[in-house]
Amino acid sequence: MLFTAKLENTNSFPRPLSPERESEYLIKFKEHNDMEARDILIKHNLRLVVFIAKKYTNYPDRDDLISIGTMGLIKGINSYEMAKGAQLATYVSRCIENEILMTMRTYKRTQGDVSLYENMGCDKDGNEVRLIDLLSVEEETVYAKLETEMERSLLIRMINKYLKKREGEIIKMRFGLCNETQHTQQQVSDKLGISRSYVSRIEKLALYKLKCGLEKEDALL
């Protein structure tokens, strides 16, 4: 059973149950496994989900967040133990909050992930440039180009010529240049003491600068 609703429509939800009615339905559900009683408890606590979800304004899909909070509510009602004495609203509020926070942490971790097809801007002819385009030269990836020492030397020269110190450090670590072991973005993040999303942004900018630098070098030939 999954309830979804617009955050703006809080007045459309059933009002909270009186303590007496709530206890009645809890006993039916907990002692007699009455699923209809459980559903009534869920419906009459949906306002709580909306109230808590409204605090997280930095999540992009608000309707998705209320669905996630509702799953926390359902888990809370399923696991609630009357004998422990805590109020149902207090207990399920923590469950709702925990469910939303888990989703928020996942969202923040993936926010810095980069799609190979992300738009990086336009080239001098007005054509859209994607990240995969920056990583590709005549259908060979940057990693493939690094297979030869000639290309490795060229890339190092380009890094020293066109990139700032921090940008160069990150590219060298990411591609295993200058006796560096090839690092993941997270390993670079840990080593430099900066966030992984910041590493990702610097890497994208540095690759774009290298792409532009290669175009300049080709034009001079």
N, C-alpha and C positions, 0 to 999 in steps of 0.2 A: 504494500500500500504506500503510495507516494503522493504527497500533496505539493502542488506548486501554486504560487500566486504572485501577483505584482506587489512590489513593496509598498506602493502608494495606497493599496486597498486594504489597509489594516482593519478598517471598520467593518469589513465584510466577514471577518472571522467570528466564529462563535465566542461569546464572552467566557472568561474562566469559570470553572465550576465552583460551587460553594464547597467549603471543606467537607461537609457531610456527604455531598454527592460524589466528590472526588474519592473519599474513602470507600464509599459504596462500590464504585467502579473498580477501584484498585483491588478490593477484596475479590470481586468477581473474576478479574483477570489473573491475579496472583494465586488465588486458592482454587479456582475452578477452570482456569485456562479459557476464560470467556474472551474470544478475540473481538467480538463486537464491543465489549467494554473497553478493551485496549484501544480500539479505533476512536471511540468517543473521547478517551483521555488525550489521544493525539490531536484530534480536531480542536479541542478546547484549550490546547496549549500552543497553537500555531502563532498566536500573537507574540509569544515569547521569542519564537524563531525570528520573526520580522524585527522585533525590537533589537535583538542582538546583531542580526545581519546588517542593520542600518549603520552600525559603527564602522564597518569595513568599506569605506568609500573608495579605496584605491584598488578594488578588485573590478575587472572590466565587465563581467557579466553578473548583474545583480540578481536576476532571476535564477541563475545557476547557483548562486550563493545561498539563496533561500531554500533551494532543493537540498543542498548539502547540509544546511542547518536542520532541515526536517529529518534527514537521515540520522543526525545526532540526537534529535528528540526521540525518534523511534527506538534507537539503541538505549537511550536513557530510561525510557518507560519499560523496556524489556528487562533491563538489569536492575531497576530500582528495587530496594529491599525495605519494606515497611518497618521491619523490626529495628532497623538502625536509627530510626527517629528523625532523620532529615526530612525537611519538607520536599515534596515532589518538585515544586517549581525551582527550588535551590539546586537540587540534584541534576535535573534535566538541563538547567541553564549551563552548568559546567560541561555537560555532555555536548550540548549544541556548540558552545564556545570551542571546545577541543576539536570537534569535527571541522569547524570553519578554520581554526588556526592551522590544522594539518594541511588543509587545502591552500591556505595563504602561503605557508612555508614552501610547498611544492611550486606554487606560482612564482614566488620570488626566485627560487633556484633556476627555474626554466626561463625566466624573463630575459636573461642574458644570452640564451642560446641563439645561435645564428643559423638561419636557413641559407642553404647554398644558392637559393633563388631570390634572396633579398635584394631589393633595388638599391644600388649604391650611387645612383645619380646618372648623369649622361656623359657621353664622350664628346669630343670636339665637333662631331658631326650631328649631335643631337640624339644619338641612339642610346637607348636605355642600357646601363651597365649593371649586371648582376654580379654577386660575389663569385659565382661559379665561373663567370667570364674572367674575373681577375686571377683566378687560380688556374686558368687554362691558356696555353699558348699552342696553337695549331694542334688542338685535341690532346695535348700532353699536360698532365697536371704539374704543379710546381714540384711535388714530390718526385715525379718521374724525371723532371729536369735536373734534379739534384743528384741523379745517379752518376753523372760524370763530373770529374774534377774541374773541367773547363767551365761548366755551368755553375758549379759551386763557387768557383773563384769570381765569376761574373756577378753572381748574386751578392757575394760579400762586398765587392766593389760598389755595387749599386746601393747596398745598405749604408755603407760609410758615406756615400755621396749625397743621398737623398733623404735619409731618415735621421730623426733626432736620436739622442743617446738611448732613451727609454724604449722607443720604437724598435731600434736596432737590437737591443737586448732581448726583447720579447720575440722578435722574428728568429733570432739566432737560437734561442732556446726551443721555440716551437718546431723548427726544421732541423735541429741538431747540427748547427754550423759552428765553426771555430772550436772544435773539440768538445762542444756541448752535446750532452745526451738529448735526444728528442723528447720534449716534455709535452704533456697535455696542458690545456688551459688552466685546469685546477692546480697542477703542479707548479706552473709559472706563478699563479696567484699566491700559492703558499710560499714560494721562494722569495717573491718580491714584496709580500705583505700588502697586496692590494686585492680588491674583489675580482672574482672571475669575470663578471660582466664588464668590468673596466679593462681587463686583459683583452676580452673579446673586441671591445670598441677600438682599442689601440691597434690590435692586430689587423682589423678590417681597414683602418685608415692607413696603416703602414703598407699593406698589400696594394691598396689603391695608389699610393705614392710610388711604389715600385713599378706598377703597371705604367703609370704616366712617365716615369723615368726611362723605362725601356722604350716607350714610344719616342721620347726625345732622342735617345741614343740612336735608334733606327733612322730617325730623320736626318741625323748628321752623317750617316754613312753614304 
